[in-house]
Amino acid sequence: MPVNQQKPEWKELKVKIQNKFGKLSEQDLEGLNGHMDKLTSTVQKVYNYDQKKAEQECKAFNETLERIA
């Protein structure tokens, strides 16, 4: 789900991502370029998770976003 980085929604989403995944740097967030499909690989790299763990964490995060929306 690409999100345009210039839209206010992306700025709000970046804050939510940072709150959930506090180890992600501003550079990591900018590297997403608004593309949520890149979040799993970024979380995997920064947190040193295996693929399955990163997918579980990101899926749980996305589910919380869907409940809020």
Short mmCIF file of the C-alpha atoms (twelve columns), coordinates in Angstrom:
data_MODEL
# 
_entry.id   MODEL 
# 
loop_
_atom_site.group_PDB 
_atom_site.id 
_atom_site.type_symbol 
_atom_site.label_atom_id 
_atom_site.label_alt_id 
_atom_site.label_comp_id 
_atom_site.label_asym_id 
_atom_site.label_seq_id 
_atom_site.Cartn_x 
_atom_site.Cartn_y 
_atom_site.Cartn_z 
_atom_site.pdbx_PDB_model_num 
ATOM 1  C CA . MET A 1  0.000  0.000   0.000  1 
ATOM 2  C CA . PRO A 2  2.014  2.997   -1.184 1 
ATOM 3  C CA . VAL A 3  1.327  6.207   0.627  1 
ATOM 4  C CA . ASN A 4  2.452  9.515   -0.820 1 
ATOM 5  C CA . GLN A 5  5.125  10.866  1.477  1 
ATOM 6  C CA . GLN A 6  3.922  14.430  1.001  1 
ATOM 7  C CA . LYS A 7  0.406  13.767  2.272  1 
ATOM 8  C CA . PRO A 8  -0.455 14.440  5.907  1 
ATOM 9  C CA . GLU A 9  -1.506 10.797  6.243  1 
ATOM 10 C CA . TRP A 10 2.075  9.683   5.702  1 
ATOM 11 C CA . LYS A 11 3.355  12.083  8.367  1 
ATOM 12 C CA . GLU A 12 0.808  10.712  10.829 1 
ATOM 13 C CA . LEU A 13 1.639  7.153   9.843  1 
ATOM 14 C CA . LYS A 14 5.363  7.773   10.331 1 
ATOM 15 C CA . VAL A 15 4.653  8.846   13.904 1 
ATOM 16 C CA . LYS A 16 2.639  5.670   14.530 1 
ATOM 17 C CA . ILE A 17 5.393  3.526   13.020 1 
ATOM 18 C CA . GLN A 18 8.005  5.288   15.164 1 
ATOM 19 C CA . ASN A 19 5.887  4.744   18.278 1 
ATOM 20 C CA . LYS A 20 5.552  1.026   17.556 1 
ATOM 21 C CA . PHE A 21 9.047  0.421   16.216 1 
ATOM 22 C CA . GLY A 22 11.143 2.831   18.269 1 
ATOM 23 C CA . LYS A 23 14.463 1.525   16.975 1 
ATOM 24 C CA . LEU A 24 13.693 2.772   13.459 1 
ATOM 25 C CA . SER A 25 15.605 5.933   12.703 1 
ATOM 26 C CA . GLU A 26 14.333 8.874   10.719 1 
ATOM 27 C CA . GLN A 27 16.520 7.611   7.885  1 
ATOM 28 C CA . ASP A 28 14.825 4.191   8.086  1 
ATOM 29 C CA . LEU A 29 11.414 5.861   7.907  1 
ATOM 30 C CA . GLU A 30 12.447 8.038   4.995  1 
ATOM 31 C CA . GLY A 31 13.736 4.910   3.261  1 
ATOM 32 C CA . LEU A 32 10.207 3.546   3.275  1 
ATOM 33 C CA . ASN A 33 9.255  6.419   0.980  1 
ATOM 34 C CA . GLY A 34 5.646  5.942   2.004  1 
ATOM 35 C CA . HIS A 35 5.617  2.294   0.899  1 
ATOM 36 C CA . MET A 36 4.282  0.139   3.711  1 
ATOM 37 C CA . ASP A 37 5.310  -2.980  1.812  1 
ATOM 38 C CA . LYS A 38 8.925  -2.153  2.732  1 
ATOM 39 C CA . LEU A 39 8.199  -2.020  6.463  1 
ATOM 40 C CA . THR A 40 8.678  -5.744  7.114  1 
ATOM 41 C CA . SER A 41 12.166 -5.865  5.606  1 
ATOM 42 C CA . THR A 42 13.163 -2.680  7.439  1 
ATOM 43 C CA . VAL A 43 11.910 -4.020  10.770 1 
ATOM 44 C CA . GLN A 44 13.647 -7.330  10.084 1 
ATOM 45 C CA . LYS A 45 16.956 -5.592  9.448  1 
ATOM 46 C CA . VAL A 46 16.851 -3.090  12.319 1 
ATOM 47 C CA . TYR A 47 15.514 -5.470  14.956 1 
ATOM 48 C CA . ASN A 48 17.498 -8.442  13.662 1 
ATOM 49 C CA . TYR A 49 14.295 -10.500 13.470 1 
ATOM 50 C CA . ASP A 50 13.870 -13.525 11.273 1 
ATOM 51 C CA . GLN A 51 11.411 -13.129 8.392  1 
ATOM 52 C CA . LYS A 52 8.516  -14.773 10.242 1 
ATOM 53 C CA . LYS A 53 8.886  -12.622 13.371 1 
ATOM 54 C CA . ALA A 54 9.102  -9.414  11.320 1 
ATOM 55 C CA . GLU A 55 5.999  -10.399 9.361  1 
ATOM 56 C CA . GLN A 56 4.094  -11.145 12.581 1 
ATOM 57 C CA . GLU A 57 5.048  -7.811  14.133 1 
ATOM 58 C CA . CYS A 58 4.124  -5.835  11.023 1 
ATOM 59 C CA . LYS A 59 0.869  -7.741  10.577 1 
ATOM 60 C CA . ALA A 60 -0.110 -6.985  14.177 1 
ATOM 61 C CA . PHE A 61 0.777  -3.330  13.628 1 
ATOM 62 C CA . ASN A 62 -1.298 -3.146  10.434 1 
ATOM 63 C CA . GLU A 63 -4.244 -4.763  12.219 1 
ATOM 64 C CA . THR A 64 -4.150 -2.060  14.897 1 
ATOM 65 C CA . LEU A 65 -4.162 0.582   12.159 1 
ATOM 66 C CA . GLU A 66 -7.198 -1.043  10.541 1 
ATOM 67 C CA . ARG A 67 -9.063 -1.102  13.868 1 
ATOM 68 C CA . ILE A 68 -8.361 2.602   14.380 1 
ATOM 69 C CA . ALA A 69 -9.467 3.595   10.858 1 
# 
